[in-house]
Amino acid sequence: MTSSEPDVDPRATDVSVDDDLSVVLADGQRLSVPLTWFPRLLHATAEERRNWRLIGDGQGIHWPDVDEDVSVLGLLRGAVAPDSPKRAV
């Protein structure tokens, strides 16, 4: 049995947070996941959600106002925040 990494460039170039967390990847693909996966973002204000920055050359996203970090590769793998009541399927 073998495993492989997703066949995409796992770096973000843009982020938006509304009902979902949407990430535009360096290769142009868009990834959206439910905001319920990230309770800190779910309960953040719109202003706090807009205040993000890319970290690690786009390999991650950081929201300083709510102390949340999200890995792009983790999103591609379906990983949710440790304190999330939801599980990825």
KOLTOR-952013 format. One record per residue (C-alpha): residue in one letter; chain; x, y, z. Coordinates in nm, 4 decimals, padded with zeros to 6 digits. Example, Ala and Ser with C-alpha at 12.3 -4.5 7.8 and 13.67 -1.06 7.14 Angstrom:
! KOLTOR-952013
> a, A, 01.2300, -00.4500, 00.7800
> s, A, 01.3670, -00.1060, 00.7140
***
This chain:
! KOLTOR-952013
> m, A, 00.0000, 00.0000, 00.0000
> t, A, 00.1332, 00.3405, -00.0897
> s, A, 00.0269, 00.6885, -00.0052
> s, A, 00.0863, 01.0026, -00.1984
> e, A, 00.0612, 01.3732, -00.1490
> p, A, -00.2169, 01.5636, -00.3248
> d, A, -00.1239, 01.6551, -00.6829
> v, A, -00.1475, 02.0319, -00.6303
> d, A, 00.0804, 02.3160, -00.5301
> p, A, 00.0001, 02.3358, -00.1563
> r, A, 00.0547, 02.7100, -00.1222
> a, A, -00.2150, 02.9697, -00.0740
> t, A, -00.2253, 03.2971, -00.2638
> d, A, -00.5571, 03.4343, -00.1355
> v, A, -00.8036, 03.3625, 00.1445
> s, A, -01.1631, 03.4556, 00.2189
> v, A, -01.3813, 03.3667, 00.5134
> d, A, -01.7591, 03.3869, 00.4944
> d, A, -01.9806, 03.0835, 00.5536
> d, A, -01.6806, 02.8751, 00.4428
> l, A, -01.3047, 02.9101, 00.4515
> s, A, -01.1972, 02.9495, 00.0880
> v, A, -00.8351, 02.9339, -00.0190
> v, A, -00.6991, 03.0035, -00.3666
> l, A, -00.3970, 02.7836, -00.4336
> a, A, -00.0844, 02.8838, -00.6261
> d, A, -00.1893, 02.6629, -00.9176
> g, A, -00.5247, 02.8443, -00.9450
> q, A, -00.7428, 02.5839, -00.7774
> r, A, -00.9867, 02.6951, -00.5078
> l, A, -01.0419, 02.4943, -00.1918
> s, A, -01.3417, 02.5542, 00.0367
> v, A, -01.4077, 02.3890, 00.3705
> p, A, -01.6836, 02.4403, 00.6276
> l, A, -01.6111, 02.7112, 00.8815
> t, A, -01.7354, 02.4743, 01.1535
> w, A, -01.3997, 02.2949, 01.1161
> f, A, -01.2367, 02.5989, 01.2795
> p, A, -01.4347, 02.7203, 01.5832
> r, A, -01.2060, 03.0187, 01.6465
> l, A, -01.2805, 03.1495, 01.2986
> l, A, -01.6467, 03.0544, 01.3243
> h, A, -01.6870, 03.2718, 01.6355
> a, A, -01.4615, 03.5535, 01.5132
> t, A, -01.5956, 03.8841, 01.3896
> a, A, -01.5884, 03.9657, 01.0193
> e, A, -01.3055, 04.2107, 01.0856
> e, A, -01.1022, 03.9447, 01.2697
> r, A, -01.1600, 03.6993, 00.9828
> r, A, -01.0349, 03.9525, 00.7275
> n, A, -00.7122, 04.0071, 00.9239
> w, A, -00.5037, 03.7142, 00.8001
> r, A, -00.1564, 03.6716, 00.6586
> l, A, 00.0186, 03.3965, 00.4679
> i, A, 00.3020, 03.2209, 00.6476
> g, A, 00.5750, 02.9879, 00.5220
> d, A, 00.5594, 03.1095, 00.1601
> g, A, 00.1848, 03.0399, 00.1537
> q, A, 00.2018, 02.6981, 00.3174
> g, A, -00.0103, 02.8278, 00.6035
> i, A, -00.2508, 03.1026, 00.7029
> h, A, -00.2412, 03.2941, 01.0311
> w, A, -00.5182, 03.4992, 01.1947
> p, A, -00.3440, 03.7012, 01.4703
> d, A, -00.6646, 03.8383, 01.6261
> v, A, -00.7917, 03.4884, 01.7107
> d, A, -00.4542, 03.3074, 01.7297
> e, A, -00.5470, 03.0569, 01.4582
> d, A, -00.3059, 02.8890, 01.2176
> v, A, -00.4213, 02.6689, 00.9317
> s, A, -00.1974, 02.4521, 00.7144
> v, A, -00.2866, 02.4393, 00.3449
> l, A, -00.1655, 02.0801, 00.3253
> g, A, -00.3849, 02.0014, 00.6274
> l, A, -00.6855, 02.1489, 00.4472
> l, A, -00.6097, 01.9324, 00.1457
> r, A, -00.5966, 01.6275, 00.3722
> g, A, -00.9272, 01.7199, 00.5390
> a, A, -00.7777, 01.7966, 00.8797
> v, A, -00.9937, 01.9988, 01.1197
> a, A, -00.8908, 02.2091, 01.4179
> p, A, -00.8197, 01.9987, 01.7295
> d, A, -01.0975, 02.1735, 01.9240
> s, A, -01.3559, 02.1288, 01.6481
> p, A, -01.6601, 01.9129, 01.7283
> k, A, -01.6787, 01.8153, 01.3606
> r, A, -01.4708, 01.5560, 01.1813
> a, A, -01.3710, 01.5624, 00.8172
> v, A, -01.4999, 01.2800, 00.6016
***
